[in-house]
Amino acid sequence: MPPYSNRRKAIKNILAGSAALAAGTAAVPAFAGGEKKTAMLKGNVQHSVCRWCFDSLTLDELCVAANQIGLKGIDLVGPKDWATLKKYNLISTMCNGAEIGLTKGWNDKQYHATLIKSYTEHIDLVADAGFTNLFCASGNRNGMDDETGLKNCVEGLKRIVGQAEKRGVVLTMELLNSKIDHKDYMCDHTAWGVELCKRIGSPNFKLLYDIYHMQIDEGDVIRTIRDYHTYIGHYHTAGVPGRHEIDETQELNYPAIMKAIVATGFSGYVAQEFIPTAADKLGSLRAAVTICDV
């Protein structure tokens, strides 16, 4: 249909521009010393990338690329690697390492003692490093109903959210799909996550809205963002289906989604979390950032 054809042409133009960006050293100066050299981005979106998606690169290599592309930092980097980020004037845009895992989380009281100890330590580590966001997960249902899960999460998280408020750290629970990638995960719909935010009642507890995951489990992405943006502290991207590049091969219209995010006044970070399939993985990352730089 014509609208899709126009969209394909638009994305091809974006990709062509990104290829030129990758080739032009004037547009993207090389990183030198401790100075951060960035690409000429519009400044409406604070861009990041998830470390695990580019684990074929050393962290130093990814940091150099991040500076060249114009990223603010790298997602899902824990304390042992923060010194490397700082060497390149980057931040950990979503800190991790306090969680037990995705399947064992705050919805199960048997993990509360371990989680409270770990998060108490990590909140201070994050704050002392000058960072803000700290990842957390609901855990799997394992037969538990949603209301019990909510009550358990509230009980545990309220034990640490006061410290997070004092230290300026935002605890951020990720929304993940339970249909394809994370079977049985509890925080798999925005409404459940929003209800958790309301019950905790703190500006230092937010949701990580993963666009890929929520497209799979509930769809209606732009309306959801508009309705619940006050509860969202962070975004992740990836193509649907497949979790690969966010180009014309997938179903989501990322320029429109990003415009909706910007229109809410969002000032946090948008991290690319796709698994690149192209031989030029960093080229795919440059292209994705360009597509999202509205």
N, C-alpha and C positions, 0 to 999 in steps of 0.2 A: 504494500500500500504506500501511497506517496509520503505520508508522515514518517514512516519507517525509513523510506529511501532517503529523505532529507536528513534524518538523524544519522544514517550511515555515512552520508557525505560529510556531515559536520564532524563526526568522530574521526573520519579519515583525515580531514584537514587538521584536526588537533594532533593526530599522530604524526602527520608530516611535519608540523611545527615542532613537535617534540624531537623528532629525528634531527632537525636543523639545530635545535638547542643542544643536543648531545654532541653534534659535530662542531659547533661554533665556540671556540675558546673565549671569544670576546663576550658572548652572552653568559657563559658559565665559566668564570675564572677558576683555575686550579686552586686547591687548598694549599696555603703556604704558612708554615710556622704555626703560631697560636691564633692567627687572625682568621675569622670566619668569613669566607667568600661565598656569596649566595647567588642563585639564579634570580632573574628578574621576574619575580612573582607579584601578583596583584596586592597581596597583603590582607585580603578579606578572610583567608583561611590559614590557620596554623597547621602546617603539614608535619606528619610523622610517618614512621614505618615500623612494622613489627619485626623484631630481631629474628624470630624463628623462621620466618619466610625466606630469609636470605642467609641461612646458616652455612651455605657453601662458601661464603666470604668470611674472612676474619672480621672481628669487630672493628679493628682499625680500618680495614678496607671499606666496610660499610659506613663508618664515620666520615671518611674522605668523600665517598659518594653522596652522603647526606648533605654535607656542606656544599658540594658542587650543585646539587639539585635545589637546595634552598630549604631543607627540612629544619625544623626547630629542635628535633631530638629523635630518639628511638624508643619504641614501646617495648614493654615486657623485658626490661633489663634490671637485674637485681644488684644488690650492694657490691658484690665482688667486682663488677665491671663498671661501676660509676666513675672511677678514676680515669678510665679510658675515655668515656664520654666527655668528661670535663677537659681532658687534654685537647679535645677538638671543639671546645665551646658549645657542646651539645648537652641536652638534659635527658633524663629518663622520663619521658612523657607519661608513662604508666609503669610505675615500679611494681615489681612482684617479688616473690620469695617468702612471703609470710604465710601463704596458703598451704594446706596439706596437699590439695589437688582439686580437680574439678568435681570429682565424684564424692569427696568427703568434705562437706562444708558446714556452713552455719545452721542449716536446717536440722542437723542431728546433734542432740545435746551431748552425745558421747564424745564429740570432738571439741566441745567448748573450751575445756581447760587448756588443751594444747593450742587451740587457735587464739585464745585470749593472751596467753603467754607470748606466742610468736608475734601477734599483731601489736601488742604493747611494745615489744622491742623494735619492731620495724617502723612503727609510727615515728618513734624518736630518730631512727636512722634516716628515714625519708626527710623529716624536718631538718635535721642537722646537715643534710646534704644540700638543702635548699630546693628540694623538689616538692611536689604537691600530691600527685595521684597515687593511690595504693590499691592494687587489684584485690578483689575477693570473689568468691564463688558460693552459690547456694548449696551445692552438693546434689546428689541424686535423690529421687523420691524413695526408692526401695519400699514401695507400698504405702508410703505416707501420704495423707491427704494434704491439699494445698493450705488449708487453714492451720493445721498443726505445724506445717513447715514455716508459715509466716510467723506464728507465735514463737517458735524456737529461734528463728533468725533474729527477731526483735529482742528476745531475752539475751541472746549472746552479744549481738552487736551493740546494744545499749551499754554493755560493760566497757566498751572501748571508745565509743563515739565521743564521749566527753574529752578524752585525751586528744583525739583527732582534732576536735574544735580548738582546744588550747594550743596545739602545735601547728594549726593551719594545714592539716592533711585531709584530703578527701578520700574516704573509703568508697570504692567504685565496684559495684557488682555487675558482672557481665551477663547480658541476655544471650543465651545460646539456643540453637535449635535442637529439639529432641527427636526430630523426625529422621534425620540423616546422620549427623555427625556426633551427637552427644545424647544417645538414647537414655531416657529416664531422667535427664537433668530437670531440676524443678523450676528454675527461673528461666522459663522458655517462652513466656509471653509478657509483653510490655505491661499489661494491666496488673499482673501479679507483682512485677517489680515496682510499679508505681504505688501499689498498695503498701508494699514494704517501706518505701520511702516515706509515705504519709505516716505510717505508724511509728517509725523511728523519729521523724519530725526534726531532722537536723540538716542544715545546709552542707554539712560535711559527710553526708551519705548520698550518693548519686548512682545512676545507672550508666553502664557502658552499653550503648545501643549499637549492636553489631548489625549493620545493614544487611549483610549476607544472611546471617542467621535468622533475622526477623522476616526477611522476604520469604524464606522457606516455611517458617512456622505460622505466619499470620498475614503477610503481605500488607497492602495499604500503607506503605512506608511513609510517604509524604504527609498524609493526614495524621498518622501517628506522631510524627516529629512535631507537627504544628500543635497538636493537642497536648503533648506531654513533654515539651522541650524543657520545661523548668526542672524536671526530674532527671534530665540527661546531662552527664558531665563529660562524656567522651564518645567518640564514634570510631568504628572500624569499617573497612570496606572490603569487598571481594566480589567477583563476578558470579552470577547465578545463571545456570547451574555450574557446578564444578569447582568453585572457589579459586578460579584463575583470573587472568587479566580482566580489567573492567572496560574492555573495548567493545566493538560492534558484534562480537560473537556471543554476547550474553544479553539477558533480558532487562536489566536495570538501566534506567536513564540517569546516570550519575550527575551530569551537569544540572538537571532539574532538581535532583535530590539535594545537591550541594547548595543551590540557590535557595531552597526551602530552609536549609540549616542556617545559612547566613542571614536570611530574613528574620529568624527568631532572635537575632542578636547574640548568637552563640560565640563565645570567645575562647573556648577550650581547643582541644586538639582533635584532628581527624587523622587516623593512622591507617595506612594501607596494610591490609592483612591478606593479600591474595598470594597464592602459590604460583610463581611465574612458570610458564611452559616454554616461552621463547628462549632461544639460545642466548640472546642478549638480555639477561635478567635485569640489569640496571637500566637498559633501554625501556623495558616494560614499566619499571618503577617511575622513570622520568615521564613516560606517557601518562601513567595513572595520575601523577601529581598535576600534570598539565590539564587533564580532563577535569579534575576536581578544583582547579584554581579559578573559580568563577568570580 
